[in-house]
Amino acid sequence: MNVFAEILHALAVAGSMAWEILWPLILGFTLSGVVQAVVRRARIKRLMNDDSPRSLVVATGLGAASSSCSYAAVALARALIRQGANFTAAMAFEIASTNLVIELGLILAFTMGWQFTVAEFVGGPLIIVFMALGFRLWMRGKIVTAARAQAEKGLTGSMEGHAAMDMSIAGEGTFFQRLFSRAGITSVAQYFVMDWAAVIKDIVIGVLIAGAFAAWVPTGWLRAAFFTANPTLSFILDPIIGPLIAVVSFVCSVGNVPLAAVLWNGGISFGGVVSFIFADLIIIPIILIYRKYYGVKAALRITVIFYGAMVLAGYVVELIFTPLGLIPHNRRLTILTAGISWDYTTWLNIAFIMVAAFLVLVFYRSGSGSMLKMMGGSPEGSADSDGQTEPSSHGR
């Protein structure tokens, strides 16, 4: 075997994947920036003061509008808890801010198919419901009290500075008046650049892992591992296996979509790939952050409850989608084989690269470059829409 040739092959597959997902990512992060620019977060904690269905619905909606990388979402949930938010509601916010966001839905639609996007928006709320039930049964009383006490210590995790920043715009006027004002465009640019900076490592790692899987792991091995020849075993075991693969892949947020495509091509069940996609909040580095934020006992229970909720959501989504005929049959996704050519993907990439370049230019010309240095810093400060620091109680 020519090792050098195999490495080049894996890199070529990874490069092809990156090219295929580029414009959906730019579009997704741009739309996410628009939403975040006009949604103020200073009042979020007051709307999440218990674990009632209303509070959980509010937390889910605010989380979906507050798109974050997984690390920032975890840090932001801890910040909300320290500010008085209900523990379960804060976890619902955390789940929604990574698994019910625009950019994930878009990249799923354009790389794997619209059925996977529908599965995201069906499965995400299911996970939150199962999580809330799990917390009521197993995450209460002294465990929550101890977790809050540990959270109050303010130990630093990852992406604390990014989680503390609130660049959304205040003021009067219609949505479009606020959005297309100078402050509005600057805010969109800030969210766009900061969110890209937060997830770019995970996207690169995810694409490289997916490229290596696609190039080096025979499809026959994957089909055997996912019990493709036995639909019953596949239905039962794949949603259990899917999150475990995510746990050890160390990839979070949208970075796990390319690997999800490889697993789908390899024969994993629909429920299995759905549970894998949702498992970005129980990867090993984040489990270690839970331990630091909330203590060992609480971290263990959070991880187990999240894992169980993801597995159950995978089962339920497949049970719903199967009789409706919504499970796709295509196991040859073009993201793995498309290559780079002069087609609509190339033209869209060129167009959205220009959009990205404009937003990056606005970001730096507004004097916001120093914010990048603050992303992994102390959670005790944040940035306003002009790029200035201010107390974290003002924002996220």
C-alpha positions in Angstrom: 0.0 0.0 0.0 1.3 3.4 -0.9 0.8 5.4 2.3 1.4 8.8 0.6 -1.1 8.1 -2.1 -3.7 7.0 0.4 -3.2 10.2 2.4 -3.5 12.3 -0.7 -6.7 10.4 -1.6 -8.2 11.1 1.9 -7.3 14.8 1.6 -8.8 15.0 -1.9 -12.1 13.5 -0.6 -12.0 16.0 2.3 -11.3 18.9 0.0 -14.3 17.8 -2.2 -16.5 17.7 0.9 -15.4 21.1 2.0 -16.1 22.6 -1.4 -19.6 21.1 -1.5 -20.6 22.5 2.0 -18.9 25.9 1.7 -21.8 28.0 0.3 -24.5 26.5 2.6 -22.2 27.2 5.5 -21.7 30.8 4.5 -25.4 31.3 3.9 -26.3 29.6 7.2 -23.9 31.7 9.3 -25.1 34.9 7.5 -28.7 34.2 8.3 -27.8 33.2 11.8 -26.0 36.5 12.2 -29.1 38.3 11.0 -31.2 36.6 13.6 -28.7 37.1 16.4 -28.2 40.7 15.5 -31.9 41.6 16.2 -32.5 39.3 19.2 -31.5 40.8 22.5 -30.4 38.3 25.2 -30.3 40.5 28.3 -33.9 39.4 29.2 -33.5 35.7 28.4 -32.9 34.5 31.9 -36.1 36.1 33.1 -38.1 34.0 30.6 -36.5 30.8 31.9 -37.3 30.8 35.6 -38.8 27.3 35.8 -39.1 24.0 34.0 -42.7 24.4 32.9 -43.7 23.6 29.3 -43.9 27.4 28.6 -40.4 28.1 29.9 -39.0 25.1 27.9 -40.7 26.3 24.7 -39.4 29.8 25.3 -35.9 28.4 26.0 -36.0 26.3 22.9 -37.0 29.2 20.7 -34.4 31.6 22.2 -31.8 28.9 21.9 -32.6 28.3 18.2 -32.3 32.0 17.6 -29.0 32.2 19.6 -26.9 30.0 17.3 -23.7 29.0 19.0 -20.9 26.5 18.6 -21.2 23.6 21.1 -18.6 25.0 23.4 -20.1 28.4 23.5 -23.6 27.0 24.0 -22.3 25.0 27.0 -20.7 28.1 28.5 -23.7 30.3 27.8 -26.0 27.7 29.6 -23.8 27.9 32.6 -23.9 31.7 32.5 -27.7 31.6 32.4 -27.7 29.2 35.4 -25.5 31.6 37.4 -27.8 34.4 36.6 -30.8 32.5 38.0 -32.3 30.6 35.1 -33.8 27.2 35.8 -31.3 24.4 35.2 -33.5 22.3 32.9 -34.5 25.4 30.9 -30.8 26.3 30.5 -30.1 22.8 29.2 -33.0 23.2 26.7 -31.5 26.4 25.6 -28.1 24.7 25.2 -29.5 21.9 23.1 -31.5 24.2 20.8 -28.6 26.6 20.2 -26.6 23.9 18.5 -29.2 21.4 17.2 -32.1 23.6 16.0 -30.1 26.3 14.2 -30.3 27.6 10.7 -26.8 26.7 9.5 -27.2 23.0 10.6 -30.6 22.7 8.7 -29.2 24.3 5.6 -26.1 22.1 5.4 -28.1 19.0 6.1 -30.5 19.9 3.3 -27.9 20.6 0.7 -25.5 17.8 1.5 -27.8 14.9 2.7 -31.3 15.9 1.7 -34.3 17.8 3.0 -35.5 14.8 4.9 -32.6 15.1 7.3 -33.4 18.8 7.8 -37.0 17.8 8.7 -35.6 15.2 11.0 -33.5 17.9 12.8 -36.5 20.0 13.5 -38.6 17.0 14.6 -35.9 15.3 16.6 -34.5 18.4 18.3 -37.7 19.2 20.3 -38.1 15.5 21.1 -34.6 15.5 22.7 -35.6 18.5 24.8 -38.8 16.7 26.0 -36.9 13.5 26.8 -34.2 15.6 28.5 -36.7 17.5 30.6 -38.4 14.2 31.7 -35.0 12.7 32.5 -34.1 15.7 34.6 -37.3 15.5 36.6 -36.6 11.9 37.4 -32.9 11.9 38.0 -31.5 15.5 38.1 -33.1 17.3 41.0 -32.8 18.1 44.7 -29.3 18.0 46.2 -27.7 17.2 42.8 -29.0 20.4 41.2 -28.1 22.4 44.4 -24.6 21.1 44.3 -24.3 21.7 40.5 -25.4 25.3 41.0 -22.9 25.8 43.8 -20.2 24.4 41.5 -21.4 26.7 38.6 -21.1 29.7 40.9 -17.3 29.1 41.2 -17.0 30.4 37.6 -14.3 27.9 36.6 -13.2 28.6 33.0 -14.1 26.1 30.4 -13.9 26.8 26.6 -15.1 29.6 24.5 -16.1 31.5 27.6 -15.4 34.9 26.0 -17.4 34.1 22.9 -20.4 32.9 25.1 -20.3 36.2 27.0 -20.5 38.5 24.0 -23.7 40.1 23.1 -23.4 42.1 19.8 -27.1 42.4 19.1 -28.5 45.9 18.4 -31.0 47.8 20.5 -33.2 50.7 19.5 -36.5 51.4 17.8 -37.6 50.9 14.2 -38.8 48.0 12.1 -36.8 44.8 11.7 -35.4 45.9 8.3 -34.6 49.4 9.5 -32.6 48.0 12.4 -31.0 45.3 10.2 -29.8 47.6 7.4 -28.6 50.4 9.7 -24.9 50.8 10.1 -25.1 49.2 13.6 -27.2 46.3 12.2 -24.8 45.4 9.4 -21.8 45.7 11.8 -23.6 43.4 14.2 -24.3 40.8 11.5 -20.6 40.9 10.5 -19.5 40.5 14.1 -21.7 37.4 14.6 -20.7 36.0 11.3 -16.9 36.3 11.9 -17.1 35.2 15.6 -19.3 32.2 14.9 -17.0 31.1 12.0 -13.9 31.5 14.3 -15.7 29.4 17.0 -16.4 26.4 14.7 -13.8 26.5 12.0 -11.5 24.0 13.9 -14.4 21.6 14.3 -15.4 21.9 10.6 -11.8 21.2 9.5 -11.4 18.3 11.8 -14.8 16.9 10.8 -14.1 17.1 7.1 -10.7 15.5 7.6 -12.2 12.7 9.7 -14.9 12.2 7.2 -12.4 12.2 4.3 -10.3 9.5 6.1 -13.4 7.4 6.8 -14.6 7.6 3.2 -11.2 6.9 1.7 -9.9 4.2 4.1 -12.8 2.4 5.7 -14.4 -0.2 3.3 -18.1 0.2 2.9 -18.5 -3.5 3.7 -17.0 -2.9 7.2 -19.5 -0.2 7.9 -22.4 -2.2 6.7 -21.4 -5.0 9.0 -20.9 -2.7 11.9 -24.4 -1.1 11.4 -26.1 -4.5 10.8 -27.4 -3.3 7.4 -28.3 -6.9 6.4 -30.7 -7.2 9.4 -33.1 -4.2 9.4 -34.5 -5.1 12.9 -31.0 -5.1 14.5 -30.1 -2.0 12.6 -33.2 -0.2 13.9 -32.5 -1.3 17.5 -28.7 -0.9 17.7 -27.8 2.0 15.3 -29.3 4.8 17.4 -27.3 3.4 20.3 -24.1 3.2 18.3 -24.5 6.6 16.5 -23.9 8.9 19.5 -21.0 6.7 20.7 -19.2 7.4 17.5 -19.8 11.1 18.0 -18.5 10.9 21.5 -15.1 9.6 20.4 -14.9 11.7 17.2 -14.3 14.9 19.2 -16.3 16.8 16.5 -19.1 19.1 17.4 -21.7 21.4 15.8 -22.0 21.4 12.0 -18.6 19.8 11.8 -20.1 16.3 12.2 -22.3 16.5 9.1 -19.7 15.3 6.6 -19.0 12.3 8.9 -22.8 11.7 9.1 -22.9 11.6 5.3 -20.1 8.9 5.4 -22.0 6.9 8.0 -25.2 7.2 5.9 -23.5 6.0 2.8 -22.0 3.2 4.9 -25.4 1.8 5.9 -26.3 3.3 9.3 -30.1 3.5 9.9 -32.0 6.7 9.6 -32.5 6.8 13.4 -28.8 6.1 13.9 -27.6 8.9 11.8 -30.1 11.3 13.4 -28.9 10.4 16.9 -25.3 10.8 15.7 -25.9 14.3 14.4 -27.5 15.4 17.7 -24.6 14.0 19.8 -22.4 17.1 19.6 -23.1 18.0 23.2 -21.7 14.8 24.7 -18.3 14.6 23.0 -15.4 13.9 25.4 -14.1 17.5 25.7 -17.5 18.8 26.6 -18.2 16.0 29.1 -15.0 17.2 30.8 -16.3 20.8 30.8 -19.5 19.6 32.4 -17.4 18.1 35.2 -15.6 21.4 35.7 -18.8 23.4 35.6 -21.2 21.3 37.6 -19.2 18.6 39.4 -18.7 14.9 38.7 -22.1 13.6 39.8 -24.0 16.2 37.8 -21.8 15.8 34.8 -22.4 12.1 34.8 -26.2 12.5 35.0 -26.3 15.2 32.3 -24.3 13.0 29.9 -26.4 9.9 30.5 -29.7 11.8 30.2 -28.5 13.6 27.0 -27.3 10.3 25.6 -30.6 8.6 26.4 -32.6 11.5 24.9 -30.6 11.3 21.7 -31.1 7.6 21.4 -34.9 7.8 22.0 -35.2 10.7 19.6 -33.5 8.6 16.9 -36.0 5.8 17.5 -39.0 8.1 17.4 -37.9 9.9 14.3 -37.5 6.7 12.4 -40.8 5.4 13.6 -42.5 8.6 12.5 -40.7 8.9 9.1 -41.0 5.2 8.0 -44.8 5.0 7.6 -44.8 8.5 6.0 -42.3 7.4 3.4 -39.8 10.1 4.3 -36.7 8.0 4.8 -34.5 8.5 1.7 -33.2 5.5 -0.2 -30.1 7.3 -1.7 -27.0 5.9 -0.1 -24.6 7.5 -2.6 -24.5 11.1 -1.5 -22.7 13.4 -3.9 -20.8 15.2 -1.2 -18.4 12.2 -1.1 -17.8 11.9 -4.9 -18.7 15.2 -6.5 -15.2 16.7 -6.9 -14.7 20.3 -8.0 -16.1 21.4 -11.4 -17.8 24.4 -13.0 -21.3 23.7 -11.9 -23.9 25.5 -9.8 -21.9 24.7 -6.6 -18.9 26.6 -7.9 -20.9 29.6 -8.9 -22.7 29.7 -5.6 -19.4 29.3 -3.7 -18.0 32.3 -5.6 -21.0 34.4 -4.8 -21.1 33.5 -1.1 -17.3 33.9 -0.8 -17.9 37.5 -1.9 -20.6 37.9 0.8 -18.2 36.5 3.3 -15.4 38.8 2.2 -17.8 41.8 2.6 -18.8 40.8 6.1 -15.1 40.2 7.1 -14.2 43.6 5.7 -17.0 45.3 7.7 -15.9 43.4 10.8 -12.3 44.6 10.7 -13.2 48.2 9.5 -15.5 48.5 12.4 -12.5 47.9 14.7 -13.9 44.6 16.0 -10.7 42.6 15.3 -9.7 42.7 19.0 -12.8 40.6 19.8 -11.2 37.5 18.3 -8.6 37.6 21.1 -11.3 37.6 23.7 -13.2 34.5 22.5 -11.5 32.1 24.9 -11.1 34.6 27.7 -12.9 35.3 30.9 -16.7 34.9 31.1 -16.9 38.0 33.2 -16.9 40.3 30.2 -18.7 40.6 26.9 -18.8 42.9 23.9 -21.4 45.2 22.7 -22.3 46.0 19.1 -19.4 48.4 18.8 -16.9 45.9 19.9 -16.4 47.4 23.4 -16.3 45.3 26.6 -19.0 45.5 29.2 -20.3 43.4 32.1 -21.6 39.9 31.1 -25.0 40.6 32.7 -25.8 42.8 29.7 -25.5 40.1 27.2 -25.0 36.4 26.6 
